[in-house]
Amino acid sequence: MKYRKRVLEAKVKKYTKIFPVVGITGPRQSGKSTMLKHLF
C-alpha cells in the first residue's frame, strides 16, 4: 500500500522543533503511528 500524506505533517514537524514532547491522539487505525514512522 502507498503512503498517503497527512494534512498535519507540517504542524507535527514544526511543533517537534518547539516542544520537547508532542502528543498525537486520534481514533484507531487512522494512521498516527504510520505518519510518525514516515516523518521520523
N, CA and C atoms as an extended XYZ file, in Angstrom:
120
Properties=species:S:1:pos:R:3:atomname:S:1:resname:S:1:resid:I:1 pbc="F F F"
N         0.829       -1.179        0.000 N   MET     1
C         0.000        0.000        0.000 CA  MET     1
C         0.883        1.255        0.000 C   MET     1
N         0.474        2.264       -0.726 N   LYS     2
C         1.234        3.502       -0.840 CA  LYS     2
C         0.902        4.436        0.331 C   LYS     2
N         1.923        5.167        0.796 N   TYR     3
C         1.734        6.101        1.905 CA  TYR     3
C         0.930        7.310        1.437 C   TYR     3
N        -0.034        7.720        2.260 N   ARG     4
C        -0.833        8.905        1.963 CA  ARG     4
C        -0.370       10.045        2.857 C   ARG     4
N        -0.004       11.146        2.266 N   LYS     5
C         0.469       12.301        3.013 CA  LYS     5
C        -0.669       12.862        3.871 C   LYS     5
N        -0.355       13.137        5.146 N   ARG     6
C        -1.348       13.670        6.075 CA  ARG     6
C        -1.282       15.188        6.111 C   ARG     6
N        -2.411       15.819        6.365 N   VAL     7
C        -2.503       17.279        6.442 CA  VAL     7
C        -1.663       17.805        7.611 C   VAL     7
N        -1.589       17.065        8.699 N   LEU     8
C        -0.916       17.533        9.907 CA  LEU     8
C         0.600       17.345        9.919 C   LEU     8
N         1.176       16.775        8.895 N   GLU     9
C         2.621       16.501        8.888 CA  GLU     9
C         3.454       17.758        9.132 C   GLU     9
N         3.122       18.850        8.477 N   ALA    10
C         3.894       20.086        8.624 CA  ALA    10
C         3.804       20.625       10.046 C   ALA    10
N         2.604       20.581       10.634 N   LYS    11
C         2.433       21.076       12.005 CA  LYS    11
C         3.179       20.206       13.008 C   LYS    11
N         3.149       18.900       12.820 N   VAL    12
C         3.847       17.998       13.732 CA  VAL    12
C         5.347       18.285       13.679 C   VAL    12
N         5.902       18.435       12.490 N   LYS    13
C         7.337       18.748       12.371 CA  LYS    13
C         7.661       20.083       13.033 C   LYS    13
N         6.811       21.077       12.831 N   LYS    14
C         7.025       22.408       13.417 CA  LYS    14
C         7.010       22.333       14.944 C   LYS    14
N         6.022       21.628       15.488 N   TYR    15
C         5.880       21.556       16.945 CA  TYR    15
C         6.986       20.736       17.600 C   TYR    15
N         7.526       19.732       16.901 N   THR    16
C         8.617       18.946       17.491 CA  THR    16
C         9.902       19.760       17.598 C   THR    16
N        10.020       20.810       16.791 N   LYS    17
C        11.180       21.694       16.905 CA  LYS    17
C        11.023       22.677       18.061 C   LYS    17
N         9.785       22.977       18.441 N   ILE    18
C         9.499       23.952       19.501 CA  ILE    18
C         9.396       23.271       20.867 C   ILE    18
N         8.678       22.148       20.934 N   PHE    19
C         8.394       21.469       22.195 CA  PHE    19
C         9.151       20.149       22.301 C   PHE    19
N         9.598       19.772       23.502 N   PRO    20
C        10.321       18.503       23.656 CA  PRO    20
C         9.414       17.273       23.530 C   PRO    20
N         8.119       17.430       23.821 N   VAL    21
C         7.168       16.314       23.739 CA  VAL    21
C         5.913       16.789       23.006 C   VAL    21
N         5.450       15.986       22.049 N   VAL    22
C         4.223       16.292       21.315 CA  VAL    22
C         3.344       15.047       21.344 C   VAL    22
N         2.097       15.199       21.779 N   GLY    23
C         1.171       14.064       21.838 CA  GLY    23
C         0.315       14.003       20.583 C   GLY    23
N         0.173       12.804       20.042 N   ILE    24
C        -0.668       12.585       18.863 CA  ILE    24
C        -1.799       11.653       19.280 C   ILE    24
N        -3.030       12.120       19.205 N   THR    25
C        -4.184       11.303       19.567 CA  THR    25
C        -5.152       11.225       18.390 C   THR    25
N        -5.989       10.212       18.419 N   GLY    26
C        -6.982       10.046       17.369 CA  GLY    26
C        -7.591        8.666       17.434 C   GLY    26
N        -8.562        8.405       16.576 N   PRO    27
C        -9.225        7.100       16.574 CA  PRO    27
C        -8.292        5.984       16.103 C   PRO    27
N        -8.677        4.766       16.413 N   ARG    28
C        -7.889        3.606       15.994 CA  ARG    28
C        -7.774        3.561       14.481 C   ARG    28
N        -6.648        3.079       14.019 N   GLN    29
C        -6.374        2.843       12.603 CA  GLN    29
C        -6.568        4.074       11.728 C   GLN    29
N        -6.158        5.247       12.247 N   SER    30
C        -6.267        6.471       11.450 CA  SER    30
C        -4.922        6.902       10.876 C   SER    30
N        -3.834        6.171       11.189 N   GLY    31
C        -2.536        6.451       10.597 CA  GLY    31
C        -1.582        7.239       11.475 C   GLY    31
N        -1.827        7.280       12.770 N   LYS    32
C        -0.961        8.040       13.684 CA  LYS    32
C         0.456        7.472       13.697 C   LYS    32
N         0.585        6.205       13.954 N   SER    33
C         1.903        5.568       14.022 CA  SER    33
C         2.594        5.568       12.667 C   SER    33
N         1.848        5.323       11.621 N   THR    34
C         2.413        5.310       10.269 CA  THR    34
C         2.962        6.677        9.907 C   THR    34
N         2.232        7.743       10.253 N   MET    35
C         2.697        9.087        9.980 CA  MET    35
C         3.997        9.380       10.721 C   MET    35
N         4.059        8.997       11.995 N   LEU    36
C         5.251        9.257       12.774 CA  LEU    36
C         6.446        8.455       12.266 C   LEU    36
N         6.233        7.204       11.886 N   LYS    37
C         7.310        6.396       11.320 CA  LYS    37
C         7.815        7.014       10.012 C   LYS    37
N         6.913        7.557        9.222 N   HIS    38
C         7.278        8.180        7.947 CA  HIS    38
C         8.072        9.479        8.188 C   HIS    38
N         7.660       10.267        9.159 N   LEU    39
C         8.315       11.547        9.427 CA  LEU    39
C         9.675       11.389       10.100 C   LEU    39
N         9.774       10.429       11.018 N   PHE    40
C        10.994       10.295       11.807 CA  PHE    40
C        11.628        8.953       11.585 C   PHE    40
